Amino acid sequence: MVNGSCSGMGCCEATVPFRSKNYFIMFDESKAGFSISNFNTCQYAVFTEVDRFKFSTSYLTKPGSFEKDAVSLSVVLDWTISSETCKLAQRNVTSYACVSSHSTCINYSGLGYRCSCAHGYKGNPYLPGGCLGVSICIVVVLLSSTIVYRIYQRRIVATIKQNYFQQYGGHLLLEQMKSEQGFSFRLFKEEELNEATSNFDAKNVVGEGGNGTVYKGTMNNRFVAIKKCKTIGERARKEFGKEILILSQINHKNIVRIVGCCVEVEIPILVYEFISEGTLFDLLHGKKVSHIPLCTRLRIAQEAAEALDYLHSWASPPIVHRDVKTSNILLDENFIAKVSDFGACVLALGGDDQFVTHVQGTRGYLDPEYVQTGQLTVKSDVYSFGIVLLELLTRRKAFYMEVFETRSLAADFLSAMKENNVGMILDDEIAGDGEIMGLITSLTELVRACLHMEGERRPEMRQIVAALGATIRAIGNLQLQE
């Protein structure tokens, strides 16, 4: 007897033939040639996997030692469903075991049959519907994961939008809309603006500046102008709801009306009425060169001045536009001026004078006093309007190229006024008329007053409106005399 091997003394082993249906183990003392009971009282048989059983002499000398090791032994059995072939088994519908709709029957070497899921399916072929398509499972898992992910993303987006809505005073605007009848201002969803502009397609861009892009959109079969700002200051971020509420109530024939806004985005999007004929800048400096009578120019200037006078004097609180320029004066189908773009405006909540930490505006139109001191007043708009009036008289840009040199229209005008030679920079269409030149002299004096370095010495917008009106009437009288 040797540990680890069954040599025949005290232990013997035999291999069970593969696919045997029956196997009997019998102890025959006569074959052994001696009495087993006289040799050892232990008699047992082990049916286990090959190489799993290792004989130990303790099994013969220490009762119970085998039972202790036997719990770790295993056996491999092969099996089939009855002894019938697939062909015979399929005839009996009630006893046929392959019941899944995607199962197949497999003959097992004449010993019977077994069931398996067909190619591309996995599961239990012995259960109705037990075989599931692998591809379907993958699709179901992927689809479920996608749905869960989208729901999760939508919740995140909804939370972000709600935060922006609260931050920009959306609830304040909602309350105003509910409490005031006839209040036509609207709060738009981001999806509405995406649909109106074909997802802000570049082909719908009608204007672009330093602080944003304007798109032409369609809502309820009418056109609107949708401005997407690039940045927003910290002060504007905090006061947006209050300020937009005031701006939404502005009602003047020469000011573009704000239709509504979207405050569920990082930077609010403003929606204005659409003005069809473009900007004053395009009329003066565009590719299409056309004759513009002096009376038309001055009428446009007077209408823009009336709009600014309304903002300065009649709005409550007063409003400083802060970015007055020809590209922010629009023209409708009747060439009526409409001041637009309040993206940079400031409400004079604490009076006329305000100090700002970030100078905002357009180069060439900026008030030098505002740039140097940071002090913003309604007179800053007056300076900018002086440049607009100068553009109307000269048909030159605020900064323009001349002999490969960038020149400042304001500087050239003031220099010409000092040399008493302002005619050299006037538009040829109006410079040659001797009778008109007398009136233009008073206009140039008005421009010089608007461009004064000290804001306090600049005229009020109401004075400018009156001066332009007087000049227009004088020109009309001259034309009647002719």
HELIX and SHEET records of a PDB file:
HELIX    1   1 GLU A   29  ALA A   32  1                                   4    
HELIX    2   2 ILE A   36  PHE A   39  1                                   4    
HELIX    3   3 SER A   58  THR A   61  1                                   4    
HELIX    4   4 SER A   65  ALA A   70  1                                   6    
HELIX    5   5 CYS A   86  ALA A   89  1                                   4    
HELIX    6   6 VAL A  134  GLN A  167  1                                  34    
HELIX    7   7 GLY A  170  SER A  179  1                                  10    
HELIX    8   8 GLU A  190  ALA A  196  1                                   7    
HELIX    9   9 ALA A  202  ASN A  204  5                                   3    
HELIX   10  10 GLU A  234  SER A  248  1                                  15    
HELIX   11  11 LEU A  280  HIS A  285  1                                   6    
HELIX   12  12 LEU A  294  ASP A  309  1                                  16    
HELIX   13  13 TYR A  310  TRP A  314  3                                   5    
HELIX   14  14 THR A  326  ASN A  328  5                                   3    
HELIX   15  15 PRO A  368  THR A  373  1                                   6    
HELIX   16  16 VAL A  378  THR A  394  1                                  17    
HELIX   17  17 LEU A  409  LYS A  418  1                                  10    
HELIX   18  18 VAL A  422  ILE A  425  5                                   4    
HELIX   19  19 ASP A  428  ALA A  431  1                                   4    
HELIX   20  20 GLY A  434  CYS A  450  1                                  17    
HELIX   21  21 GLY A  455  ARG A  457  5                                   3    
HELIX   22  22 MET A  461  GLN A  481  1                                  21    
SHEET    1   A 2 SER A 103  ASN A 107  0                                        
SHEET    2   A 2 TYR A 113  CYS A 117 -1                                        
SHEET    1   B 2 TYR A 121  GLY A 123  0                                        
SHEET    2   B 2 CYS A 131  GLY A 133 -1                                        
SHEET    1   C 6 ARG A 186  LEU A 187  0                                        
SHEET    2   C 6 ILE A 258  CYS A 262  1                                        
SHEET    3   C 6 ILE A 269  GLU A 273 -1                                        
SHEET    4   C 6 ARG A 222  CYS A 229 -1                                        
SHEET    5   C 6 GLY A 212  MET A 219 -1                                        
SHEET    6   C 6 VAL A 205  GLY A 209 -1                                        
SHEET    1   D 2 ILE A 319  VAL A 320  0                                        
SHEET    2   D 2 VAL A 346  LEU A 347 -1                                        
SHEET    1   E 2 ILE A 329  LEU A 331  0                                        
SHEET    2   E 2 ALA A 337  VAL A 339 -1                                        
SHEET    1   F 2 GLN A 354  PHE A 355  0                                        
SHEET    2   F 2 GLN A 375  LEU A 376 -1                                        
SHEET    1   G 2 PHE A 399  MET A 401  0                                        
SHEET    2   G 2 THR A 406  SER A 408 -1                                        
END                                                                             
